[in-house]
Amino acid sequence: MIDLRELYQEVILDHYKEPRNFGDLPEATHRATGDNPLCGDNIIVTIRMEGEKVAEVRFTGSGCAISTASASLMTESIAGKTLDEVEMAFRDFHQLVTSEQEPAALGKLAAFAGVRDFPSRVKCATLAWHTLRAALEGARTVTTE
């Protein structure tokens, strides 16, 4: 029988090997670039808003398995959400990877719970999320340093 940790590793590897919503979004209303200079991860998040809802979100760039999988799962989890729901998802994900408390209802994002045991990987997991937030706030770039 497969244990939960193996299942989580499979989810992360799947989203790394075949990232969802990867590519440019020419009709984006919001865009930001995120950079983690310590490990070389670089990501661009593009968002098309319709009113207060995320109509579409995509990402491009390069990075490790954790940062790429996180970006892929992030795009899946926030599509169709309001700005308030996106902010709540950001806070819940950040709490998941930085504390012992696990927020409820994170779905596949729960695969990143083990990241908290590797502090140097937290920046990899949160890069896409900080870039998303920067784009929605009108910032053009964000760095994990």
C-alpha positions in Angstrom: 0.0 0.0 0.0 1.3 3.5 -0.9 1.8 5.8 2.0 0.9 9.5 2.1 4.5 10.7 1.8 4.9 8.6 -1.4 1.6 9.9 -2.8 2.7 13.5 -2.1 6.1 12.9 -3.9 4.2 11.5 -6.9 2.0 14.6 -7.1 5.1 16.9 -7.0 6.9 14.8 -9.6 3.9 14.7 -11.9 3.5 18.5 -11.8 7.2 19.0 -12.3 7.4 16.7 -15.3 4.1 17.9 -16.8 3.4 21.4 -15.4 -0.2 22.6 -15.8 -0.9 26.1 -17.2 2.7 26.5 -18.4 3.2 29.1 -21.1 2.7 32.8 -21.8 -0.7 34.5 -21.4 -0.6 37.3 -24.0 -3.9 38.8 -22.8 -2.7 39.1 -19.2 -3.9 42.0 -17.1 -1.3 41.3 -14.4 2.3 40.1 -14.7 5.3 39.8 -12.4 8.7 38.1 -12.4 10.0 36.2 -9.3 13.6 35.3 -8.7 15.3 33.1 -6.2 19.0 34.1 -6.7 20.3 31.5 -4.3 19.1 28.5 -6.3 18.5 30.1 -9.7 14.7 29.6 -9.8 13.0 32.2 -12.0 9.3 32.4 -12.7 6.9 34.7 -14.5 3.3 34.6 -13.5 0.7 36.1 -15.8 -3.0 36.5 -14.8 -6.1 37.6 -16.7 -8.7 39.0 -14.3 -12.4 39.4 -15.0 -13.6 41.8 -12.4 -12.6 40.4 -9.0 -12.0 36.9 -10.3 -9.0 35.2 -11.7 -10.2 34.1 -15.1 -6.9 32.5 -16.2 -3.4 32.2 -14.8 -0.2 30.8 -16.3 3.5 30.7 -15.6 6.8 30.4 -17.4 10.3 30.1 -16.3 12.7 27.5 -14.9 13.3 26.1 -11.6 13.7 23.0 -9.4 11.0 20.3 -9.0 9.6 22.0 -5.9 9.2 25.5 -7.5 7.8 24.2 -10.8 5.3 21.8 -9.1 4.3 24.6 -6.7 3.6 27.0 -9.6 1.7 24.3 -11.5 -0.5 23.4 -8.5 -1.0 27.1 -7.6 -2.3 27.9 -11.0 -4.8 25.0 -10.8 -5.9 26.0 -7.3 -6.6 29.7 -7.9 -8.3 29.8 -11.3 -11.8 31.1 -10.9 -11.2 32.4 -7.4 -11.8 36.0 -6.1 -9.0 38.2 -4.9 -10.0 37.5 -1.3 -10.0 33.7 -1.9 -6.6 34.0 -3.6 -5.2 35.9 -0.6 -6.7 33.2 1.8 -5.0 30.5 -0.4 -1.7 32.3 -0.2 -1.9 32.5 3.6 -2.9 28.9 4.0 -0.1 27.7 1.7 2.4 29.8 3.5 1.3 28.4 6.8 1.5 24.9 5.5 5.1 25.2 4.5 6.3 27.3 7.4 4.5 26.0 10.5 3.4 22.8 12.2 -0.3 23.8 11.7 -1.8 22.5 8.6 -4.7 24.4 7.2 -7.7 22.4 6.1 -8.9 22.0 2.6 -5.7 22.5 0.6 -6.3 19.5 -1.6 -3.2 18.5 -3.6 -1.3 21.5 -2.2 -1.0 19.4 1.0 1.8 17.6 -0.9 4.1 20.5 0.1 3.7 19.9 3.9 7.1 18.2 4.1 8.8 21.3 2.8 8.7 22.8 6.3 11.3 20.1 7.3 13.8 21.6 4.8 13.9 25.4 5.4 16.1 26.0 2.4 13.3 24.7 0.2 10.6 26.9 1.6 11.7 29.7 -0.8 11.4 27.3 -3.7 7.9 26.3 -2.7 6.7 29.9 -2.1 8.3 31.7 -5.1 5.3 31.3 -7.4 2.9 32.4 -4.6 4.9 35.5 -3.8 5.1 36.3 -7.5 1.4 35.8 -7.9 0.8 38.2 -5.0 3.2 40.8 -6.5 1.4 40.6 -9.8 -2.0 41.2 -8.2 -0.5 44.1 -6.2 0.9 45.7 -9.3 4.6 45.0 -8.6 6.7 43.9 -11.5 9.3 41.8 -9.7 9.8 40.0 -6.5 12.8 38.2 -5.0 13.1 35.8 -2.2 16.1 37.6 -0.8 
